[in-house]
Amino acid sequence: MDLEHDVAGLVEEWLAGPNSEANGHFGYQSLEHYRPAVLHWLTVGCGLEGRPDPDLYLRPTPTALQDWAIDYATAARSRDAACGAVRSFYRWAETPAAAGGPDLVPAGTAKSLQFQRGGNFAAGLPGRELLTPDQCRWLAQAADRYPGTRREGPHRARALVYLCLNHYLWGRHGDADVLRPGQITAMRLSGRHQQQHRTTWDVPQKNAASDATRLQPVHHDAVRAIDEYLPHRAGALPDNGYLFTTVNGRPLEPQSLIRILRTVAATHPDLEELAPKLSADAVTHSPAAQPRPALHALARRRTGTGTGTTFCTPGPVSRRPRQGPMESHNETGGDRDGGSASALPAMQGRP
């Protein structure tokens, strides 16, 4: 293969799939944006005198990628999307020949093109400010105390917030733990699976065909929040089968998820300032802190009687009985007695 002149063929082979992210084929919208971006990177960003230079595109650097993106697009988020497409191409390009890949670049090339945190073009734009682990905890607290609206109770909002914090509940931030906004609103009632000690859900694969799904582990606190929401779910006739619906029974849109997140966040005094520019993407991409298993029992000390439960969390705490999921078992270690998402890492950082 003449790598110097066959970059277009490489791009088409990559786009044909299966791709390394979703083990499926790219959707038509991805094809529409990925093809021109990666071709431009290979022929212009890594080209000399109008010809692609293998010495450049086989040895890419994050600085070169950022410089190229600045010229390629004017909008910050468009630049980030273009850079993401280039990294996806290199994830495919580094696949070993034994696994059916082209083996064009060393392993780790795609990861080396990741910008440092805050280095993305859209990092400082409204709605893209990532939450700290403390802010994730406060958001969970706000969901636990959220009273709902005149038209609707708190159950749907709490379940949606818990799903956005799925990675935080697990205490990790791998791709297998993150639920993105579009995946949450696309979840269906029939997609639930019980696998021994855990619950998984069929969710759409990112950048794959419209009907491609994968099994997503859902933390049991989020599962309990869903179970409390289901009796209040509004269904249309015929029922569309989507897990989350509007009060009229129509499927919930991702934009509505953003509105709900901001409404819930605004009820917490430490999130009031952040709430108007909060986005679901920012929540799901926020770093997750690993909880300390040895402190779980202290973090979830139960007080009171009946169903009223108060947690030992820093800052002001509502004394009214909470309405969130309770009486579950901690999947990361230790027994939980009346635990909740907001209490999971509550003792983090304490000696």
Secondary structure, 3 states (H helix, E strand, C coil): CCCCCCHHHHHHHHHCCCCCCCCCCCCHHHHHHHHHHHHHHHHHHCEECCEECHHHHCCCCHHHHHHHHHHHCCCHHHHHHHHHHHHHHHHHHCCCHHHCCCCCCCCCHHHHCCCCCCCCCCCCCCCCCCCCHHHHHHHHHHHHHCCCCCCCCCHHHHHHHHHHCHHHHHCCCCCCCCCCHHHHHHCEHHHEEEECCEEEEEEECCCCCCCCEEEEEECHHHHHHHHHHHHHCCCCCCCCCECCECCCCCECCHHHHHHHHHHHHCCCCCCCCCHHHCCHHHHHCCCCCCCCHHHHHHHCCCCCCCCCCCCCCCCCCCCCCCCCCCCCCCCCCCCCCCCCHHHCCCCCCCC
